Amino acid sequence: MEDAVGGAAASRAVHILTKLAECGLYSAYKGQVSPVNILKARKAYEYAFLGCLTESSLLCDSTVATMRADVAVSLVACFALFQYLTVGIEAADRVYMQALEKTSELFLHKKTEITNLWTQPTELETLTLMRSVLLRYHMKVNVYPLGPLRETLTSALKLFPGNHSLWRLYVQTENKYHNASRARRFFDSVTRNADMITPQLFAIYAEQKRKELVDSVQSRVDIGGVYSTIPESGLSNRIRVLFEHAVQSDNGAHCPLLWRMYLHFLVSQGNRERSRGAFYKALQDCPWVKGLYMDAIEYFPDHMQEIMDLMTEKELRVRVPLEELDILLED
């Protein structure tokens, strides 16, 4: 196990975690921790962890309870990492599962509206992310089934569709195993139920990463027979449709990032007329975003004066006169 993480680094981490459990003065790392000290530290972690699970106020709204919840989450993280380094992934995952079971139970009984929890870090969200990161790491360095990680991510994203870290892990996982249909169904289900733009952004991102993979394979002329193994050819159209649906939604219409991604995609496809049309549509919904004007100047240098006039009309400050820009462009 320690060889998977890196012998010296793992030993040093076990030493630090053991000292934390001892609650004493820290001493410099001098070598591997003795089995007796590891056993003592495990007993200390187990005692503190079980005490944490019995706290019925783990997710209460008072200031004191919130501080205790932060400490509890840190305790779970330390104990799970300790178990991972000294026992294995199953022991570490059991720690997270017990903690998640407790926090899920309290989460469901919390009176706060779920829409407020989507945009705020909660103990359940943090624990889920930590468990996902650990499972993802373990899958990189060892043979381990995909099921637990996929189940953790899909369950969490239904509760927290605004968590970009969980989405990034989900996209990386699904793209690695080339299961586009499963991912698309999941994105569609979450998008329908989530009143935010984040799932749509990552649905687009997932398709773009898949297109990059397909393009990279198709560019290898020295392995001509591989083309028949690529099952999809309409990814560009699919990405364009996803963009169009997203910018027409209430949340997407006022998302500068979405418009800039859409503009960049259209330009990369070589459709300059449609790109200019998208730029003017973006200005109707996000006229205050300077980044849109800067992108347009980069993509459409022949229309720079027109774009500068639009900035003046929208009362956006131009720090450098156009004449100086002309001189710089000539140089």
C-alpha positions in Angstrom: 0.0 0.0 0.0 2.7 2.4 0.9 4.5 1.6 -2.3 1.4 2.7 -4.2 1.5 6.2 -2.6 5.3 6.4 -2.5 7.2 4.8 0.3 8.9 7.8 1.9 6.0 10.1 1.4 3.6 7.6 2.8 5.7 6.9 5.9 6.0 10.6 6.6 2.3 11.0 6.3 1.7 8.2 8.7 4.1 9.8 11.1 2.2 13.1 11.0 -1.2 11.5 11.3 0.1 9.4 14.3 1.3 12.5 16.0 -2.1 14.2 15.5 -3.8 11.3 17.2 -1.4 11.5 20.1 -2.3 15.1 20.7 1.2 15.7 22.0 4.3 17.7 20.9 5.3 17.1 17.3 8.7 15.5 16.7 10.6 15.4 13.5 10.2 12.4 11.2 13.0 9.9 11.7 11.8 6.8 9.9 8.8 4.4 9.8 6.4 4.5 12.6 6.4 1.5 14.9 3.4 -0.9 14.7 2.6 -0.2 18.4 2.3 3.6 17.7 0.1 2.9 14.7 -2.2 0.7 16.7 -2.4 3.4 19.5 -3.2 6.0 16.9 -5.9 3.9 15.3 -7.6 3.4 18.6 -7.5 7.1 19.3 -9.0 7.9 15.9 -11.7 5.2 16.3 -12.6 6.6 19.7 -12.8 10.2 18.4 -14.6 9.1 15.2 -17.3 7.2 17.1 -17.8 10.1 19.4 -18.2 12.3 16.4 -20.9 10.0 14.9 -23.0 10.2 18.1 -23.2 14.0 17.9 -26.8 14.6 16.8 -26.0 18.3 16.2 -23.3 17.7 13.5 -25.1 19.8 10.9 -27.0 22.3 13.1 -27.1 25.9 12.1 -25.6 27.5 15.2 -22.1 29.0 15.1 -20.7 26.5 17.6 -22.2 23.5 15.8 -20.8 24.7 12.5 -17.3 24.9 14.0 -17.7 21.4 15.4 -18.8 20.2 12.0 -15.7 21.5 10.4 -13.6 19.8 13.0 -15.6 16.6 12.4 -15.0 16.7 8.7 -11.2 17.1 9.3 -11.2 14.2 11.7 -12.9 12.0 9.1 -10.4 13.0 6.5 -7.4 12.3 8.8 -8.8 9.0 9.9 -9.7 7.8 6.4 -6.2 8.7 5.1 -4.6 7.0 8.1 -6.6 3.9 7.3 -5.8 4.1 3.6 -2.0 4.3 4.3 -1.9 1.6 7.0 -4.7 -0.8 6.1 -6.1 -0.2 2.6 -8.8 1.3 0.5 -11.6 -0.8 2.0 -10.9 0.4 5.5 -10.7 4.0 4.4 -13.9 3.8 2.4 -15.7 2.3 5.4 -14.8 5.5 7.4 -16.3 7.7 4.7 -19.3 5.5 4.3 -20.1 5.7 8.0 -19.6 9.4 8.1 -21.7 9.9 4.9 -24.5 7.8 6.3 -24.7 10.0 9.4 -24.5 13.3 7.5 -27.0 12.1 4.9 -29.5 11.3 7.6 -29.1 14.7 9.2 -29.1 16.4 5.8 -32.5 15.0 4.9 -34.0 16.3 8.2 -32.5 19.7 7.8 -35.2 22.4 7.3 -33.1 24.6 5.0 -34.3 24.7 1.4 -32.2 22.5 -0.9 -31.7 25.3 -3.4 -29.7 27.2 -0.8 -27.5 24.2 -0.1 -26.4 23.8 -3.7 -24.3 26.9 -3.7 -22.9 26.5 -0.2 -20.3 24.1 1.1 -21.8 21.5 3.4 -20.4 18.7 5.4 -22.1 16.1 3.2 -20.8 17.7 0.0 -17.2 18.0 1.4 -17.1 14.4 2.6 -18.5 13.1 -0.7 -15.8 15.1 -2.6 -13.0 13.7 -0.4 -14.2 10.2 -0.8 -14.4 10.6 -4.6 -10.9 12.0 -4.8 -9.6 9.1 -2.8 -11.3 6.5 -4.9 -10.2 8.2 -8.1 -6.6 8.3 -6.9 -6.7 4.6 -5.9 -8.1 3.7 -9.3 -5.1 5.4 -10.9 -2.5 3.4 -8.9 -4.3 0.1 -8.4 -6.9 -2.2 -10.0 -10.2 -1.3 -8.5 -13.8 -1.5 -9.7 -15.4 1.7 -11.1 -18.8 1.1 -9.5 -18.2 2.7 -6.1 -16.8 5.9 -7.6 -19.5 6.2 -10.2 -22.3 5.6 -7.6 -20.7 8.2 -5.3 -20.4 10.8 -8.0 -23.9 10.4 -9.5 -25.6 10.4 -6.1 -23.7 13.5 -5.0 -24.3 15.4 -8.2 -28.0 14.9 -8.0 -27.9 16.7 -4.6 -25.1 19.2 -5.5 -25.3 19.9 -9.3 -23.4 23.1 -8.8 -20.2 21.5 -7.5 -17.7 21.8 -10.3 -15.1 19.6 -8.6 -17.5 16.7 -8.6 -18.4 17.3 -12.2 -14.8 17.4 -13.3 -14.2 14.1 -11.6 -17.3 12.7 -13.2 -16.2 13.8 -16.7 -12.7 12.5 -16.3 -14.1 9.1 -15.1 -16.7 8.6 -17.8 -14.4 9.8 -20.7 -11.7 7.5 -19.6 -14.0 4.5 -19.9 -15.6 5.8 -23.2 -19.2 5.4 -22.0 -20.8 8.4 -23.8 -24.4 7.2 -23.8 -24.5 6.7 -20.0 -22.9 10.1 -19.3 -25.4 11.8 -21.7 -28.4 10.3 -20.1 -27.1 11.4 -16.7 -26.4 14.9 -17.9 -29.9 15.2 -19.4 -31.5 14.0 -16.2 -29.6 16.4 -13.9 -30.1 19.3 -16.3 -33.8 18.9 -16.3 -34.0 19.1 -12.5 -31.3 21.7 -11.8 -32.0 25.4 -11.9 -28.4 26.3 -12.7 -26.1 26.4 -15.7 -23.3 24.2 -14.3 -24.5 20.8 -15.5 -24.9 22.2 -19.0 -21.5 23.7 -19.0 -20.0 20.3 -18.1 -22.1 18.5 -20.6 -20.5 20.7 -23.2 -17.1 20.2 -21.7 -17.5 16.4 -21.8 -18.5 16.4 -25.5 -15.5 18.7 -26.3 -13.1 16.4 -24.5 -14.6 13.5 -26.4 -14.2 15.3 -29.7 -10.5 16.1 -28.8 -10.0 12.4 -28.3 -11.7 11.4 -31.6 -9.8 14.1 -33.5 -6.4 13.0 -32.0 -7.1 9.4 -33.1 -8.2 10.4 -36.6 -5.2 12.5 -37.1 -2.9 9.5 -36.8 -2.6 8.5 -40.5 -0.2 5.8 -39.6 -2.9 3.6 -38.0 -5.5 3.9 -40.8 -7.5 0.9 -39.6 -8.5 2.6 -36.4 -11.0 4.9 -38.1 -13.6 2.1 -38.1 -13.5 1.8 -34.4 -14.7 5.4 -33.8 -18.5 5.1 -33.5 -19.4 8.8 -33.6 -19.1 11.4 -36.3 -21.5 14.2 -35.4 -19.9 15.5 -32.3 -19.5 19.0 -33.6 -23.2 19.3 -34.4 -24.0 17.9 -30.9 -21.8 20.4 -29.2 -23.4 23.2 -31.2 -26.9 22.1 -30.3 -25.9 21.9 -26.6 -24.6 25.5 -26.8 -27.7 26.7 -28.5 -30.0 25.1 -25.9 -27.8 26.4 -23.1 -27.7 30.1 -24.3 -31.5 30.0 -24.7 -32.1 29.0 -21.1 -32.7 31.7 -18.4 -29.5 30.9 -16.5 -27.3 30.4 -19.6 -28.4 33.6 -21.4 -26.7 35.7 -18.7 -23.6 33.5 -18.3 -20.5 35.3 -19.8 -18.4 32.1 -19.6 -21.0 30.2 -21.7 -21.1 32.9 -24.4 -17.3 33.1 -24.6 -17.1 29.3 -24.9 -19.8 29.3 -27.6 -18.0 32.1 -29.5 -14.7 30.3 -29.3 -16.3 27.0 -30.5 -17.9 28.7 -33.6 -14.7 30.4 -34.6 -12.8 27.1 -34.2 -15.3 25.6 -36.6 -14.5 28.2 -39.2 -18.0 29.7 -39.3 -17.2 33.4 -39.0 -20.7 34.7 -39.9 -22.4 32.6 -37.3 -19.7 33.6 -34.9 -20.4 37.3 -35.4 -24.1 36.6 -35.0 -23.5 34.8 -31.7 -21.3 37.8 -30.6 -24.2 40.3 -31.1 -26.6 38.0 -29.4 -24.2 37.7 -26.4 -24.1 41.5 -26.2 -27.9 41.6 -25.8 -27.7 39.5 -22.7 -24.3 40.4 -21.3 -23.4 43.9 -22.6 -21.2 44.7 -19.6 -18.7 41.9 -20.2 -15.4 43.3 -21.5 -14.1 39.8 -22.2 -16.7 39.4 -25.0 -15.4 42.6 -26.7 -11.8 41.4 -26.4 -12.6 38.1 -27.9 -14.4 39.7 -30.8 -11.4 41.9 -31.5 -9.2 38.9 -31.6 -11.6 36.8 -33.7 -12.7 39.7 -36.0 -9.8 42.1 -36.4 -11.4 43.6 -39.5 -14.3 44.9 -37.4 -12.2 46.4 -34.6 -13.5 49.9 -35.1 -17.1 48.7 -35.0 -16.4 46.8 -31.8 -14.7 49.8 -30.3 -17.7 51.9 -31.1 -19.9 49.4 -29.4 -17.8 49.6 -26.3 -18.1 53.4 -26.3 -21.9 53.1 -26.8 -22.1 50.8 -23.8 -20.0 53.2 -21.7 -17.1 50.7 -21.3 -13.8 52.4 -20.7 -11.1 52.0 -23.4 -7.8 52.7 -21.8 -5.7 52.8 -25.0 -6.7 55.0 -27.9 -7.3 53.2 -31.2 -4.5 55.1 -32.9 -2.0 53.6 -30.5 -3.4 50.1 -31.1 -2.9 50.6 -34.9 0.7 51.5 -34.3 1.2 48.5 -32.2 -0.4 46.2 -34.8 1.8 47.6 -37.5 4.9 46.9 -35.5 
